[in-house]
């Protein structure tokens, strides 16, 4: 099998394995068995379990970024609504993986760093979409970054209880961002037209 194809196959397997098992539950020997390859061959592609895990996460982050990219030319609310909806669809398809990812953030420092990097990038993208391209007011920055943390809590509640529809959760999240922006004296930023 060509190197790139084998690596991609291993990354797909990793996404499945790490969604079902915690980082600590898996060994390189078990991963190699699941992949149907030798342990030395697995080490050829990934020098350690941590490297394998992080490569799997990075692949997932890239796919998620592509899936949630805002539509060009959309108003801030349309862009956010589309991106949040796409994110909820992604989480809904991978609810166990999402929960494991958040749990692992406390165990593996690199995972926390990756989550922080995604949050930083997402908050910058939202802030720019709201029209604050250079230095946003500190209250706006804090409102958006805080909202991303609230989002994880609301999504975990949704996954646990399943008593809200995906659209109800999306609207709740958008409303909570609007409320945070109102508190930050920037409530009109979400309803401004693009461009």
N, C-alpha and C positions, 0 to 999 in steps of 0.2 A: 504494500500500500504506500502511495506517495507520502512524504513527510507531512506536508500541509494537510492532507486529507486525514491522516492518522491523528494529528494534533487536534483538528476540528472535532473528530469523533470523540477524542478523550475529553475535550471541553464540554461537549454535549452530555457525555456520561457524567462528568463532574457536576454539571448543573442539576442532573437528576439525583445523584447520590447525596450531594450536600443539601438538597431540598428535603430529603427524607431522613438524613442523619446529621447529627451535630459534628462539628469539626473533630472533637475528641473521640467520637465513636468510630471514625474511619482510620484505617492504616493504609499505607502504600501497598502492602501485600494484599489487602482486601480489594483495594481499587484495581490493582493489576489483575486479580482473579475475575472481578466483574467485567473488566475490559477484554479478558481473554488473551492477555499478553503477559510476558514475564515482568517481574519487578524491575530488573535492570533496564528493560526497554522503557518502562514508565519513567524511571529516573533519567533516562536519556532525554526525554521531553520536558520533564519538570524535576529540578534538582531536589525538591523537598515537597512534602505534603502542603506546607504553607504556600510555596510557589504555585502549586497546582490549584489550590483553593483560590488564591488571589487572581490567577489567570482566568479561572472560571468566572469569578465575580466581575473582573474587568470586561470580559466578553458580554456578560449580562448587562452591565452598565451601558456599554456601547449600543447594544440592541435596544435598551430602554430609551436612551437619548434619541435614537432615530425614531422610535415609535411615538414619543411624546413631543417631538419638535413642533413648535407652533406653526400654524398655517401662515404663509407669507401674506402680508397685507391685511391680516385680520385685526380687528379692534382688540384692545387689551382684554376685554371680557370674553370675546370670542376665542382668542388665543388661549387664555387660561382655561376656559371651559373645555375646549378640545384637548388640551394637554392633561388636565386633571382627569377627564373622562378616559383618555387612553391609559393613563397611569393606573386608574382603578380597574380597567379591563385587564391590564398586565398583572396586577396584584391578584385579582379574582382568579386568574388562570394559574397562579403560583402561590396561593395563600400560605401553604406550609413553608415554602422557600422564603417568603417574605418574613414570616415569623422567625424562622431559623436565622435569617440574616440579622435581624435586630437583636436576637439573643446572642449571637456570635460576636456582635460588636463589643460586648463587654469582656469577651474572652480573648479576642485576637486584635491587638492594637492596630494592625494594618487594615482590618475591616472597619474599625472605627474611623481611621484616617480616610478610607475610601468613601464611607458614608458622609463624612464631613466635607470631602471634596465635592461630592455630588450636590450636597445641600448648598455649598458656597456657589457652585456654578448655577444651580437652579435659582437661588435667590438673586444672583446678578442678572440672570436672564429675565426674571420677573420684574425686577427694578428697572431694567432697561426698557422692557415692554410697556411699563407704566409711564415712560417719558423722563425718567431720572437717569440720564446717561452718564453724566460725570459723577460728582459726589452727591449721592442722595442725602436728604436730611436724615440725621441719625434716627429719628423716630420712625421714618419709613423703613430704613434698613432693619431696625429692631423688629418692627411689625412683620415684615416679610419673613425674616429668619425665624422668628418665634412661631409664625403660622406654619412653617414647614415641620416644626416639632409637634404642633397641635395636630397636623395632618396624620402623622404616624399614630398618635393616640386614638384618633377617631377611626382610622382604618383598622387598627387592632380590635377596637370595640365592634366594628362592623363584621369583621371576620369571626369574632367570638359569638355574636348574637344573631347575625343574619336577619335582623328585623327591620332594616332599612333597605330600600332598593338602591342600586348603584346610582341612579339619577338623584335620589333623595340625598345620598351621601355627597355626591358631587355638588349639589346645590347648597348643602350645609357647609361644605368646605369653602365654596366661593363666597357665601354669605359671611363666614367667619373672617375671611381675608378682607372683605369689604368693611366689616366692623373694625378690624384692626387698623385699616387705613383711615377710617373716619377718626378713630382715636389718635392717629398720628397726624391729623390735620391734612390728610391727602385723599379724602373720600371721593373726590371727583376724578382721580387718576384712573380708576377702573372703567369709568363710563366714557372717558375721552375717546374720540375717534383716532384711528391710526393715521400716521403719517405725514 
